């Protein structure tokens, strides 16, 4: 009798273990490096309150994230650039996608100038000319105009750039296209362009390596990455003529009024070159992308977990943004997100978050 009781008890424990294992939900995301540190924090914080949901996010670049979502090899994608017409067509059309901002951040001109401790001021035109090869030395008069108190060395400029398909490059080239009439035809606007000069590196790490190892180099980096790695970067002249450094506050200023531009389920808005004295001009939202009907997921439990995570990230998760040098979403943007999230379904049935 004792043996029978023990076997039944053991069977009960085993059955409980199987049910518990089956209750765990796994979600895989990939894409933009720009919000990578924040998404890593979100994964850790969310799993502390929802331990039955196993989350993973791989920062492989915006291009990789969009390919993953269109190929349906991941559950959600991160991208600093909104999906373009070709990418939306690959996903079955814009009516099949929900695209929401997750936070905003700045892209900064980082540089390696031995002996220069002051922040360097950059105009957008000067940055464009550097990347087009028209300004190739730090003692160029056009750089000196914005930095009367800085004695620049006779040192060649090496522009550093991303070799991978990158939303950071998308934002950077879009901004420079507003500063130089020549830039759109000379270089172009895309996640990946052919730069005429300089040295390339993969991801933020690759660009940072070029900057740090090359005296005279300048490269575009995400602000949080530059801060974390103590890489010097300068201020950029905004539309109002003010030189402003990137910060959560100056990036948030760029996002003011962005909600008015957002409609439907593709909630994209351009933050670069916005008006305002306190605005940092090379600012951008970064986006989370999912299918409107989550039939690419295995079951409704997984779909509900994904919707719950997205809701948490764009609301409760925003409190972690500023500490990591990102600008949190405004209340008006959050309301737009809430409306878009209501359109998410699984097999035609609305998905309610857990």
Secondary structure, 3 states (H helix, E strand, C coil): CHHHHHHHHHHHHHHHHHHHHHHCEEEEEEECCCCHHHHHHHHHHHHHHCCCEEEEEEECCHHHHHHHHHCCCCCEEEECCCCCHHHHHHCCCHHHEEEEEEEEEEEEEEECCCCCCCCCEECHHHHHHHHHCCCCECCCHHHHHCCCCCCCCCCECEEEEECCCCHHHHHHHHHHHCCCCCHHHHCCCCCCCCCCCCEEECHHHHHHHHHHHCCCEEEEEEHHHHHHCCCCECEEECCCCCEECCCHHHHHHHHCCHHHHCCCCECCCCCCCCCCCCCCCCEEEEEEEEECECCCCCCHHHHHHHHHHHHHHCCHHHHHCHHHCCECCCHHHHHHHHHHHCCCEECCEECCCC
